[in-house]
Amino acid sequence: MDSVTRDTLTQLDNLLAASNQSWLFGAGISLDAGIPLMWPLTERVFSKAQDEGEPSDIQVLEFVKKQLSEDSHIEHILSQLGDHRAIADRSKDRVVRFDEVILSVEDLDNLHQRILRWIAETIRWGYVPAKAGGDPEKIGSLENRIVIIDHHAAFVSSLFNRSQAGVAERRRAVRLFTTNYDTLLEDALALGGFSYWDGFAGGAVAYRNHRYGDEEPNLRDRAHVIKLHGSIDWHLGEDGRVWRVRDGDIYPKKASRVLIYPQSTKYLATQRDPFAAQFDLFRRAIGSHEENILATCGYSFGDEHINQEIELALQRPENKTTLLAFAQKLNPTLEKWRMGAWGKRVYVISEDGLFVGAGGPYSPPTADRNRDWWTFSGVTKLLNSGAEASVR
């Protein structure tokens, strides 16, 4: 290994040991846990609509799907349904037609809630699609859940027990931002004995007590978990408050789930609590004028509203945040950022090697060894053993 590559890997290790750091996670970190990505999740929702929905549900979903591009998934379909609902709400007769099916605003709201329930059940219980020429699909259920927590438990253990050994007393809480709706991060932290804050107060049933504009608490917790798009256990109560509720509880009375799905309304939704507060925390974290690390894993940079927040923050001259993007490949967003004016603060750890600004790839894969350090398990290994050991 040449000296430049060795120095670069040492820089990466030093950044990962920084006392002020945040992580941004996407769906990729939960794939090995038995939770599907968006396209398999979409297929599962269609299957449940066919088997468990109202007779017209699958017709409406198929109609909307045909209106969209081939690569659209359930979030886009929900977005389109949201647009249809808005049109119906403004119309004289307050209905919308999907070929032969006519739905009122109330019908659309009920369909929306059924889809959210199917999504939540799939995420809670797990679903693994069939592999071509390989294993058949695995469907988790209330009685036979297939979601595992091993990978999340190993990650938080590496983050707090090994990589950060010796800095726990002087470091701030690590902020764990996630776009995922599952509860694996919170569960792994609790199982590992790491205290965390998530904006709620109470016990197994908890109420949200953090609001937009409030200061982030300094309770010496090890982590702050900030779910940018909501959670499968968040519910809007009939009293207008947001609750975190256990599976199966019949109290408090719930009006709807608190999740963001529709892409076109994400911007508007983030202007209201609890999402306004979540994004406010994200902006504060990455907009810090102090030395700061934002690491991403399992995030595909497909959420433009999040990408814009990162770009707006990091392009400010006074900003000192360094981005560590664990991604399979360079994508157009990362390519643009690393070649830009602040690109020297962009590290991309990919299967093709490590890119630092316009430089790289350092430590590219060898003929007999791929670089898997961008995966969730790869990041865990890197935190445990260091960058140089992970590429030997």
N, C-alpha and C positions, 0 to 999 in steps of 0.2 A: 504494500500500500504506500503510495507516495505521500509526501509530507502535506501537500495541499489538501488532499482528501482526508488525511488523518485530522488535520486542524479543523476542517469543516465538520467532521463528525463530532469532534470535541465541542465545537460551538453548539451543535444541536443538543448534546447532552446538557450543556450548561443552561441552555434556554429551557429545557424541560425540567430543570431543577429550580427555576426561578420562583421567588416567593410570591409573586403577584401574577397569577395565571388564570385563564378561563379556557373552557373547552366548549366546543359546539359540536353536537352529535346529530346525525341523521339516521335514516332507517337502516343503513348498512350495518350498524353495530348490533342490531337485534335479529339479523337474518339467521345467524347460527343458533339463536335461541329458540327458533321455531316460529318466528313471526314473519309473515311474507312481505315482500316489497310491494309496490303499488299495483303492478299489473296482475300478479297472482291474487292479490287482495281484491282487485276488481272482479276477477273471474269468480272468486268465492262469493262475493256479494250478489252477483248475478244468479249463482246457483241457489243461494238462500232466498232470493226474490222469487225464483221459480218454485221452490219447495215450500216456503213459509209465508210468502207475501200475499197480498190481495190479488185477485185474478188479473187485474190490469197492471200490476207493478212491473212485471217483466216486459210487457208491451211498451210501457212508457220508457223504461231504461233502454230497451233496444232502439226505440225511436230516437231518443236523445243521443245515443252512441253513434248512430248513423249521421247525425248532424255534425259530428266532430271529426277531427283528423284521426288517422289510424293509430297514432301513438298516444291517444288520450287515455286517461285512467279515471278511477272513481272520483278523484278530487275535481277533475275537469267536468265530469258528468254532474256532480253536485253543483258546480258553479253554473252550469247551463240551466239546471233546474231552478237555481236561485234567480237567474235572469228571467226565466219563464214566470216565476212567482211574482217578480216585480212588475212584469207586464200585466199579469192577471190582476194584480192589486190596483193598478191604475185604470183598468178597463171598465167599461160600463156594466158588463154582466159579471165581472170578477171571476172569469173562468179562462182556461187555456185548453187548446185542442192538441192532442197527440194522435194524429190519424183519427181513428174511430173513438178514441178515449177522450172524454171531457172531464177535466179535474177543476175543482174550485180551489181557492186559496187555502182553505182548510184542508182539502184533500192533499195538496202539495206539501203542506206543513207536516201532515201525518206520514206521508211517504218519506219525507226528509228524515223524520225521527226514526222510522223503521230502518232506513239505510244506516244511520248512525249506530243503531243498536246492533245491526249485523256486523258492522265494522268493529265495534267494541268487543263483541263476543269472539270474533275471529282473532283479534289481538290478545284478548285475555286468555283464551284457551289454546291458541296456536293453530297454524295451518302450514303444511309443507306440500307444495304442488308436486305432481308426479314428474319424474325425470324421464326424458326420452330414452327408451330402451333400458330403463333402470328401475328404481324403486317406485312403487305406486304412491299416490297421494296419501298424506296423513292428515286426518281431521281431528283436531282436539275438541273436547266437549266438556261440559260441566263435570261429568263423572270421570273423564279421562283426559286431563290436561297434558299437553305435550310441550309446553313452554319450559325451558330450562334457564337457570340463572348463572350457570358456571362461568361463562365468559365475562359477565358483568362483575361477578364477585372477584374474579381474578384481576380484572382491571383496577377496581377500586383498592384492592389489596396492594397492587403494585404502585398505584399512585400515592397512597398514604403510608404504606409500611416500608417500602423499599426505596423507591426513587426519591422520596422526600424525607428520608430518614435524617434527623438532625436539624431540619429546618421547620419542623412542625410548630415549635414554640414561637418562632418569630414570623411565621408566614400568616397571610390572611386566609380566610376561607377560600377554597378553590371554587370558582363559579362553574357549574355544570349546566350549560344551556343545551336544550334538546328540542328538536321538532317532533320527537316521537311521542305517541300517546300512551305507550305502555309504561308500567311502573317498575321496570327492572332496575333502573338506577337507584331509585329510592329503596327498593327492597334489598339490593346488594349493600348499600350503605348501612342499613339497619342491621342486616345479618353480620356485617363485619364489625359492628360496634362503633361506627363513625357517626357522630352527631351531625345533623344537617338541618337547614332551614329551607322551607319551600313556600313561605308566604301565608301559611295557614296556622291556626292555633286551635288546640283541642286535643283530642285523643284519636281513637280509631275513626270517630266521626269528628270532622274538624271544619271550622268556618274560616273563610279567607279574611284576614285582617290587614293585609298589605294593600295599599291603594296607590294609585298613580301619584308621584311626587313625594311619597314617603322616602325617608332615608333608609338605605339598606342596613339592617341591624348588625351590631357588632357584638355577638353573643359568644364569640370564640368557638363557633361551630366549625367543623372541619370542611364542610361543603355547603354551598347554596345551590339548590336545584331549581332551575328556572325553566319551566316548560312553555316554550314560546307559542305552541299551537294548542295548548290545553292537554287534557288527560282523560283516559277512559273512566277514571273515578271522580271526575269533577262534574257537578250537577248544579244547574240553576234552580234554586228553591222557589216555591210559590211566593215566598216573602221577598224575592228579588236578590237574596244573598247567594254567594257561590259557596258550595259545600264540597268537601272531600268525603266520600261515603263508601263504606265497604260493600262488596258484592252482596246482593240479596237483602240489604236493609230496606225496610219499608218506611223509614223516617230519616230525615225530614221529608215532607212532601216535595216531589221534584216536578219541575215544569219541563225541563229539557236537559240534554247533555251540553257541556261547555267545551266545544271543540271547534277549531277552524278547519274547514275543508275547502269551501268554494274559493278558487284562486282569484276570481275577479273581485270578490268582496273582501279579500284578506286585508287590503289597505284600510278599508273602512272599519273592519272588525278590530284592527289593532288600535283604533282610536278610542276604544272603550275598554274599561276595566272588565276582566282582569288582564286582558291582553295589552292594554295601554301601559300598565305597570310593568309587565314582563319585558316589553320592548324598551321601556325607559331604562330598566336595569341593564339591558344589553347595550344600549347606547352609552350609558355611563361607563360600563366596563371597558368597552373598546375605544372610548373617547378619552380615556385617562391620559393626563399629561405626564404620568410617571412611566417608568419602564414597565412593560406589560406584555404578556404572551397570550395570544389567542390561537389555540390548537383546534383543528377540526378533524373529525374522524367519522366515516360513514355518511358524510354529507356530500351530496353530488353537485352542489352549487346550482341546483335547479330552482331554488326559491329566490326569485328576483328581488322581492322586498327585503330579504335578509342580505343578499349580495350588495344591494344599494347602501344598506346601513354600514356594512364593512367598508365599502369603497369610500363613502363620504367621511367616515372617521379617519381611515388611514391616510387619506390624501391631504389632510390638514398638516401644515408645516410643523406645528407644535406637537403632533401626535408621536408617541414613542412605542406604539404597539407593534410587535413583531408577529406575523402570521405564520404558523406552522400548519400547512395543509397536508394531511395524510390522505392521498387520493391515488387511485389506481393509475391514472394517466393525467398528463397535462390536459386541461380542457380550455375552451376559448376564454373563459373568465380568468383563470389562473395565468394563462399565457399573456393576456393583456396586462394583468396586474404586475407580473414579475418583470415585464419589459418597460413598465411605466416609471414615473419620476421617483416613486417610493418603493420601487421593486426590490431594492437591496434588503428590505425588511420582509420579503416574501420567501419562505422556504417551502418547497414542494417535495414531499417524500413519497415517491412513486415506485412502481415496479420497474421503471426504467432508470432509477437512481435518484440521487438527491440534487435538486436544483436550488440554487441560491441566487435570487435576482436573475440577471441575464446569464449567469454562469451555470455550468453543469452539462450533462449529469455527472455528479461525483459518485463513485462506487456503483457503477452500472452492474447489471446482473452478469454472471459468468455463464459459460456454456453448460455447466452442471448445476447451477443454482439460481433460482428465481428470487427476486426481491419481494417478500411478502410483508415487509415492515409497515405498509400502508393499511393493512387489515386491522381489525379490532384486536385479534390475537397477536398480530405482529407488533402493534403499539404496546401491548402488555409486555411482550418479550423485551422490547426495546427499553421500556421503563425499568424492567427488572435487571437487565444485563448490560445496558448501554448500547449506543449506536454501533460502535466498532465491533463489538461481539456479535451483534445481530446480523452483520453482513459478512462474517467469515465463512 
